[in-house]
Amino acid sequence: MTENGVGKFFPKQMNITERRLSGFCTNEVGFLLDLNGIASNIPKSAVIGNPLRYISFDDNSGNKLLNFTGSASSIDQNCNGKYLSIAGSNFCIFDLHKGAILREFHEHDGPILSIAWHRTSPWLLASVGMDSTLRLWDLRLHPAQLQMRRTARPFTCLEYSPDCNYIACGGQFISVFDLNMTQSVQYMPCNSPATNIRFNPAECLLATSHEDQTVCFWDIDTGYSFK
């Protein structure tokens, strides 16, 4: 890590999972940026917080504060690498090409707990929050909210299926919704709240991690799980 300059910004105790960074301090979030689809001459960089700031691993570049009000809890990048979603008490979309906030949303009644980008469309995303709602968004529209569904309890994580026809959400229980959100395709209770959720790219399986430090695998068709 240190030979490319990363160690200068992120100490050894930093934990790196995929491109999300945690452990910088008690309320720190971070995301290593994939800028290959934007411009080949942009140096490797990251967004960390709080407060949110853009940093480059080029020693000649300084830090740049981002205009995001509140404390960020999660950061994610869309499929073409142009936009970042930043979630906290509200959520905003940051345009990496322009270096500025593109849009900011306040429809959730409370903190946003997780955001997931559509796998193939750079404009579509979904969010869940403490207000026990699942919301679908299209950045091309004004207003951007496409649909909203209320749930029995808040979900804390979500992900689009590989074909983007479904969304899996995790919290006190696991639910899989079709994209028109007319009904839950599958409901699966769990013993401990889910902290993360992932689809198997080839089969109708889900993997979830939980607060009790267990990992479960779920058959979406039957709702059966095994650890």
C-alpha positions as CSV (number, residue, x, y, z in Angstrom):
1,M,0.0,0.0,0.0
2,T,2.7,2.5,0.9
3,E,4.6,2.4,-2.4
4,N,1.8,4.0,-4.3
5,G,1.2,6.7,-1.7
6,V,-1.9,5.2,-0.2
7,G,-0.3,4.7,3.2
8,K,0.2,8.4,3.5
9,F,-3.5,8.9,3.9
10,F,-4.7,5.6,5.3
11,P,-2.9,4.2,8.4
12,K,-2.1,0.5,8.8
13,Q,-5.2,-0.2,10.9
14,M,-7.5,0.8,8.0
15,N,-9.6,-2.1,6.9
16,I,-10.3,-2.3,3.1
17,T,-13.4,-4.3,1.9
18,E,-14.0,-4.1,-1.9
19,R,-13.6,-0.3,-2.5
20,R,-15.1,0.8,0.8
21,L,-12.8,2.0,3.6
22,S,-13.5,1.9,7.3
23,G,-11.5,2.4,10.5
24,F,-10.0,5.7,9.7
25,C,-11.7,7.0,12.8
26,T,-14.9,6.2,14.7
27,N,-17.2,8.0,12.3
28,E,-15.1,7.7,9.1
29,V,-16.3,6.4,5.8
30,G,-14.4,6.1,2.5
31,F,-14.5,4.9,-1.0
32,L,-11.6,4.2,-3.5
33,L,-12.7,5.7,-6.8
34,D,-12.7,3.8,-10.1
35,L,-12.1,6.6,-12.6
36,N,-11.1,4.4,-15.6
37,G,-14.4,5.2,-17.4
38,I,-14.1,9.0,-16.9
39,A,-10.5,10.0,-17.8
40,S,-7.3,8.0,-18.1
41,N,-5.2,11.0,-16.9
42,I,-7.0,11.3,-13.5
43,P,-4.8,10.0,-10.7
44,K,-6.0,7.3,-8.2
45,S,-8.1,9.0,-5.6
46,A,-10.7,8.5,-2.9
47,V,-13.5,10.2,-1.0
48,I,-13.3,10.0,2.8
49,G,-15.1,11.7,5.6
50,N,-16.4,13.1,7.9
51,P,-16.4,15.9,6.8
52,L,-16.4,14.6,3.3
53,R,-13.2,15.3,1.3
54,Y,-11.8,14.2,-2.0
55,I,-8.1,13.2,-1.9
56,S,-5.7,12.2,-4.6
57,F,-2.9,9.7,-4.1
58,D,-0.7,12.1,-6.2
59,D,1.6,13.7,-3.6
60,N,1.3,17.0,-5.4
61,S,-2.5,17.2,-4.9
62,G,-4.3,18.5,-1.8
63,N,-7.6,17.6,-0.2
64,K,-10.8,19.1,-1.4
65,L,-13.8,19.4,0.9
66,L,-17.2,18.3,-0.6
67,N,-20.3,20.3,0.1
68,F,-22.3,17.6,1.9
69,T,-24.3,18.7,5.0
70,G,-24.4,16.3,7.9
71,S,-22.4,13.1,8.5
72,A,-22.0,10.6,5.6
73,S,-22.7,6.9,6.5
74,S,-22.1,5.3,3.0
75,I,-20.6,6.1,-0.4
76,D,-21.1,4.1,-3.6
77,Q,-20.2,4.6,-7.3
78,N,-22.6,4.0,-10.2
79,C,-22.0,1.6,-13.1
80,N,-20.3,4.0,-15.5
81,G,-18.1,5.5,-12.7
82,K,-19.4,9.1,-13.2
83,Y,-21.5,9.5,-10.1
84,L,-21.2,8.9,-6.4
85,S,-24.1,8.4,-4.1
86,I,-23.4,9.8,-0.6
87,A,-25.9,8.9,2.2
88,G,-26.4,10.3,5.7
89,S,-29.3,12.3,7.1
90,N,-30.2,12.9,3.4
91,F,-28.5,11.8,0.3
92,C,-26.9,13.5,-2.7
93,I,-25.4,12.5,-6.1
94,F,-21.8,13.8,-6.7
95,D,-20.7,14.3,-10.3
96,L,-17.0,13.2,-10.5
97,H,-16.6,14.7,-13.9
98,K,-17.7,18.2,-12.8
99,G,-16.4,17.9,-9.2
100,A,-19.7,19.1,-7.8
101,I,-23.0,18.0,-6.3
102,L,-25.4,17.1,-9.1
103,R,-28.6,16.6,-7.0
104,E,-29.7,16.4,-3.4
105,F,-32.7,14.5,-2.1
106,H,-34.7,15.0,1.1
107,E,-37.7,12.7,0.6
108,H,-36.7,10.2,3.3
109,D,-38.1,11.1,6.7
110,G,-35.0,10.3,8.6
111,P,-31.5,8.9,8.0
112,I,-30.7,6.9,4.8
113,L,-29.3,3.5,5.8
114,S,-28.2,2.2,2.4
115,I,-28.2,3.0,-1.4
116,A,-27.7,0.6,-4.3
117,W,-27.1,1.6,-7.9
118,H,-28.7,-0.2,-10.9
119,R,-26.1,-2.5,-12.5
120,T,-26.5,-1.3,-16.1
121,S,-28.3,2.1,-16.0
122,P,-26.2,5.0,-14.7
123,W,-29.4,6.9,-13.8
124,L,-31.3,4.4,-11.6
125,L,-30.8,3.7,-7.9
126,A,-32.7,2.5,-4.8
127,S,-32.5,3.6,-1.2
128,V,-33.8,2.4,2.2
129,G,-34.0,4.5,5.4
130,M,-35.0,4.7,9.0
131,D,-38.5,5.7,7.8
132,S,-39.1,2.1,6.8
133,T,-39.4,2.9,3.1
134,L,-37.8,1.5,0.0
135,R,-37.6,4.1,-2.8
136,L,-36.6,3.9,-6.4
137,W,-35.0,6.9,-8.2
138,D,-34.3,8.0,-11.7
139,L,-31.8,10.9,-11.9
140,R,-33.2,12.0,-15.3
141,L,-36.6,12.9,-13.8
142,H,-37.8,15.9,-11.8
143,P,-38.9,14.9,-9.2
144,A,-36.5,11.9,-9.3
145,Q,-38.5,9.5,-7.1
146,L,-40.2,6.7,-9.2
147,Q,-41.8,4.6,-6.5
148,M,-42.0,4.2,-2.7
149,R,-42.9,1.2,-0.7
150,R,-43.4,1.2,3.1
151,T,-42.1,-1.8,5.0
152,A,-42.8,-3.3,8.4
153,R,-39.3,-2.3,9.7
154,P,-36.4,-0.4,8.3
155,F,-34.0,-2.2,6.0
156,T,-30.3,-1.6,6.5
157,C,-28.9,-3.0,3.2
158,L,-30.0,-3.7,-0.3
159,E,-28.8,-4.8,-3.7
160,Y,-30.1,-5.2,-7.3
161,S,-30.2,-8.7,-8.7
162,P,-27.8,-9.5,-11.5
163,D,-30.6,-9.1,-14.1
164,C,-31.9,-6.0,-12.3
165,N,-35.4,-7.4,-12.1
166,Y,-35.4,-7.7,-8.4
167,I,-34.1,-5.9,-5.3
168,A,-33.1,-7.8,-2.1
169,C,-33.3,-5.9,1.2
170,G,-31.9,-7.0,4.6
171,G,-32.6,-5.9,8.2
172,Q,-34.5,-7.7,10.9
173,F,-35.6,-10.0,8.0
174,I,-34.8,-10.5,4.3
175,S,-37.1,-9.6,1.5
176,V,-36.9,-9.8,-2.2
177,F,-39.0,-7.4,-4.3
178,D,-39.8,-7.2,-7.9
179,L,-39.0,-3.9,-9.5
180,N,-42.6,-2.8,-9.9
181,M,-42.8,-3.4,-6.1
182,T,-46.4,-4.7,-6.3
183,Q,-45.4,-7.4,-3.8
184,S,-42.6,-9.1,-2.0
185,V,-41.5,-12.1,-4.0
186,Q,-39.9,-13.8,-0.9
187,Y,-39.9,-13.1,2.8
188,M,-37.2,-14.7,5.0
189,P,-36.9,-14.2,8.8
190,C,-33.4,-14.2,10.3
191,N,-32.1,-14.7,13.8
192,S,-29.9,-11.6,13.8
193,P,-30.2,-8.3,11.8
194,A,-28.5,-8.3,8.4
195,T,-25.6,-5.9,7.9
196,N,-24.9,-6.7,4.2
197,I,-26.5,-8.5,1.3
198,R,-25.2,-9.9,-2.0
199,F,-26.7,-11.8,-4.9
200,N,-24.9,-14.8,-6.4
201,P,-24.2,-13.7,-10.0
202,A,-25.2,-17.1,-11.5
203,E,-27.8,-18.7,-9.3
204,C,-30.9,-17.7,-7.3
205,L,-28.9,-17.4,-4.1
206,L,-28.3,-14.6,-1.6
207,A,-25.5,-14.2,0.9
208,T,-26.0,-12.1,4.0
209,S,-23.8,-11.1,6.9
210,H,-25.3,-10.4,10.3
211,E,-24.7,-8.6,13.6
212,D,-23.9,-11.8,15.4
213,Q,-21.0,-12.3,13.0
214,T,-22.6,-15.1,11.0
215,V,-22.9,-15.4,7.2
216,C,-26.0,-17.0,5.8
217,F,-26.8,-18.3,2.3
218,W,-30.4,-18.2,1.1
219,D,-32.3,-20.1,-1.6
220,I,-34.6,-17.4,-3.0
221,D,-37.1,-19.9,-4.5
222,T,-37.6,-21.8,-1.2
223,G,-36.6,-19.2,1.4
224,Y,-34.3,-21.9,3.0
225,S,-31.0,-20.7,4.6
226,F,-27.8,-22.4,5.7
227,K,-24.7,-21.1,7.4
